[in-house]
């Protein structure tokens, strides 16, 4: 019975006037603004091309080192694909009228000093019940954070190389 059905289907398919069509031609990327093919794409705006597949978009060693350094204070946001770590506002117990917030950007897939950028925001107030003042950037402290991250990344890399040798 199955053989009869199979033969009938093959016969009908061979007698059919329907001809297989050619696959549709890919017209290129779709615009993020209009939804139509062509135009402006996200990679045109950012200058980034997705040629990595599912690989991590940032250097894994710098990412791990950044997380370890920033995690000494509470973290509010982490975005692996954007390479961004943002801490909460944090005050030290010995200076309750000053607080800081750290944002770290891992910018590249290579382990280089220019692949890391830290921004440190500082807010001060005159007394404990006063509102927080304007937010300022502390470039010196940001460079120190970048140095700590790079040193930790070197330690992680050296430990990984030692593990491979053994």
N, C-alpha and C positions, 0 to 999 in steps of 0.2 A: 504494500500500500504506500509506504513512504517513498519507495523508488518510483512509483507511478506519479506521485505528486511532484517529486523532484524533476522528473523528465518533463512533465507538463509545464512547470515553471520555466525550465530552460528553453523549451520550445516557444513559449509565449514571449520570453525575453528576446529571443533571436528574431522573431517575426515583428517585433514592435517597431513602430516608426519613430520612436523617441530616440534621439541620438544624444549621447553624453556630451554635455557642454564642456567648454574649457573653464578652468577655475577663474574666478574673478581676479583681475589684476589689482595688486596692492597699490593704492594711490598715494601712499606715504603716510606720515604721521598726522594725527588729528589735532587741530588747533585747540588750545585750552580756552581761547576767548570766544570763538564762534562755534566750535563743535564740528566744523567742516574740515575736509582734508586740505592740507597746505596751510599757509598763514603762519602765525606765531605759535611755536610749541614751547613747552616748559624748558626743554633743553636749550632753546634759542635764548631764553631770558637768563637762565642761570649759567649758561656756558658749559654745563656738564653733560656728558653723554653717558648713558647707562650701558657700559660694555663689560660689566662685571658679573652679570647674572645675579646670583643670590649672595654674593660675597659681602662681607661687612664693609660699609662705605668709608670707614675710618680705620686708622692703624690700631690694631687690637692691643698692642702693648701700651701705646699712649692712652688709649681709652681706659684700660685697667688702672694704670698709674694715676690718671686724673680722678677716677672714682675713689681710689684709695685715699688720695690727698684731700679731696673735697668732702669725703664722707666723715671727716673729723667734726664737721658741723652738720646739722640736719639738711637733707637734700629735698627740694620741693619738686623739681622736674628733671627727667632724664629722657633724652631723645637720641637713641643710638644712630638712627639713620641721618639725622641732622648733625650728629656729633656734638651735642650740647648738653651740659650739666649745669643746673641752676640750683644754688643753695637757698635755704630760707634766710630771713634776717636773723642774725645771731649776735647776742651781746655777751661779752665776757663778764664773769662775776666781779672782777676788780674794776671794771669801767661800765657800769650799767647805763650811763648816759650816752653811750656810743655803740652803734651796731653796724655790722657789715653784712654784705651779700656778695657771693662770689659766683661768677658765670665763667665757665670754661668752654672753649670751642676747640674741638679737634678738627683740624682743617684738611688733613691729607691722609693718604694711606701709607705714606713713607714715614719712617722714624727719623724725623729731622727737627731741629730746633724751631724752625718757622712753621711747623705743623701744629703748634699749640698756641692758643691765645687765651689769656685770662683777663677778666675785667673785674675789679673790686670796687664795689659801691660802699660808701660810708655815709651814715646819717648820725647827726648829733642833736642833742637837746640840752637846754640849760639846767633842767632839774627833772626828777623822775616823773612828776605829774604834768610836765610840759609836752606839747606835741613835738614830734620829730621834725627837724629842720630839713633844709634842702639836701638832696642827694648829691654827693661829690664822688669823683673817681680818685682812687689812690693808685697811680701808675707804678710807684716804687714797690708797693706791696704786691701788685699784680705781677711784676717781673720776678719777685721772690717766689710767688706761687708757681709761676712757669718753671723756674729753676728747680723747685722741689719736685714738680711733676717729671721733668726731664731726668733728674737724678734717679727718681724711683723707676722710671722706664728703663734706664741703663741697668739698674739692679735686676729688674725682672728679666731683661734680655740676657744678662750675664748668667743668671740662674738657669734660664732655659738652655743656653749653650752648654753649661756645665752638665745639665741633665742628659743632653744628647751625647756628649763625649763619654759619659759613664755608661 
